[in-house]
């Protein structure tokens, strides 16, 4: 993890992403995949984004890069709002994405050189074939691939090597910011450590800024400077990595952190697992008020009546909970 600056490189304000779902003949209903999310990421920082499947983590990353058109909200890069076609085009020269599945995110008909070189061609970043070839070999070296791999196809590689190809492709535009969408979840545990360490090394060497989306809380703690917790399209807590692990304030975060395995048997036996009852509600029929109230052991009438404000309760520690002072 790198030293962090003070000015945000990426700033998101009240981001919304709704998908219209057909519910019957000529009827549709908005699925609120992301519903009013706000955060900022400083240059050189890694923000980890965690939560259950279906909570909207990946949608945040894709909407941030305008792979989905935002339904509402504002996205800023270096203080400038990303809105017009021209600003989106320029932003994509400075932002990239590493996708979750290394098996489906690479074109099986293209060689490794062509996969990595595609962003160079799209953005016309190389003046000649020679320059293009040298840049591709440089990118492959960055991620630990040999030059003889350039003429081979994706199906000839293991999962870890494929993900390295995907990372090299993301680095092709020389980005400042990368969205890492669960980049190690499809890999073996032994390979995960190698890829995570490579992300750290690339950040130090190239000054990269990450939004790191993941399920594995130990992985997120290892690589992140700060961690944000999402539930049902909303952000419920945001704080420094150590703070959110040692002192989670939201009942949902407390449940998540209680499930993190501890290598010390004595500590593990002393830790009390906080079990949640019920299933996560559908985003199509989200509960009124606080989205977590149907599974929260501390829920009161107020929780059903109004959405809690996402506010700063201590320096750098943000929580969305009506009863945060009572339950901690």
Residue, then its C-alpha position, 0 to 999 in steps of 0.5 A: x500500500x502506498x502513501x496517500x495524498x490529500x486531494x481525492x483522485x476519484x469522487x463519487x456523489x450520490x451515485x445511482x444505477x437502476x435497471x428496469x425489470x419487466x414484471x408483467x404485461x407492459x409493466x416494469x419496476x426499477x431494480x435499485x442495484x446502486x442507490x445513493x452511494x458516495x465516497x472518494x479515493x485519494x491518489x495512491x490509495x486502495x479502497x476495498x469494497x465488500x458485501x454479500x453477492x448481489x449488494x451492488x459492488x460490481x455495479x458500482x465499479x462498472x458505473x464508475x467507469x461508465x460501462x453502465x450509464x449512471x441513473x443519477x449522481x456525479x462522478x469526478x476525476x481530479x476535480x472534473x466531472x465525468x459527464x460528456x462523451x469527451x470527458x468519458x473518452x478522456x477518463x477511459x485513457x486514465x482508468x481501467x478495469x480488471x475483471x473477475x473471470x479470467x476465463x471469459x474476459x479474454x477473447x479466445x481468438x486473439x493472441x496475448x499480444x493482440x489482447x494486451x495491444x487492443x487498448x493501445x490500438x483503440x486509443x492510438x497510443x503507439x506511433x508505429x508497429x515497433x513501438x507497439x510491440x515494445x510496449x506490449x513486451x514491457x507490459x508483459x514483463x510488468x506482470x511476470x509473463x515471458x516474451x514467448x507468451x506473446x504469440x500464444x492464445x488465452x486457452x493455453x494458460x492457467x487461471x493465474x496467467x490469464x489474470x496476469x494477461x488481463x492486468x497487463x491489458x488494464x495497464x496498457x493505457x498507463x492508467x492512474x486508476x484501476x477498478x479491480x472486480x474480484x480479481x482473485x476470487x476465481x483463482x487457487x489460494x496459492x495463486x491469489x497471494x502472488x496476484x495480490x502481491x503483484x497488485x501491491x508492487x505495481x501500485x508502488x512502482x506505477x503510483x496506481x490507485x485502486x477500487x478493490x472489490x472482493x468477497x474475501x475479507x482477509x484479502x481486502x484487509x491485506x491490500x486496502x487502506x480504507x474499507x467500505x461495506x455495502x448492503x442492498x445497494x447502499x453503503x453502510x460503513x466506511x473507515x480505515x482498514x484497521x478501524x473497521x476490523x477492530x471496531x466495526x460500528x454497523x450491525x452488518x459490519x459487525x456480523x461480517x467481521x465476526x466471520x473472518x477466520x483467526x489463525x490463533x485457536x485461543x482467539x478464535x474460540x473467544x470470538x463470538x460469531x454474530x449470526x444473521x437471521x433471514x435472507x438478503x431481501x430482493x433489490x426489487x422489493x427492498x424494505x422501507x427505511x433502513x435496508x438492513x432492518x429485516x435482519x438487524x437484531x437492534x431494529x426499531x420502528x424508526x428504522x422502518x420509517x426513515x433511511x439512516x443518514x450516512x454520517x461521520x461518527x468519528x474522524x474518517x469513520x462513516x456509518x449509516x445507522x439510526x442506533x449506532x450510539x446505542x448498540x456500541 
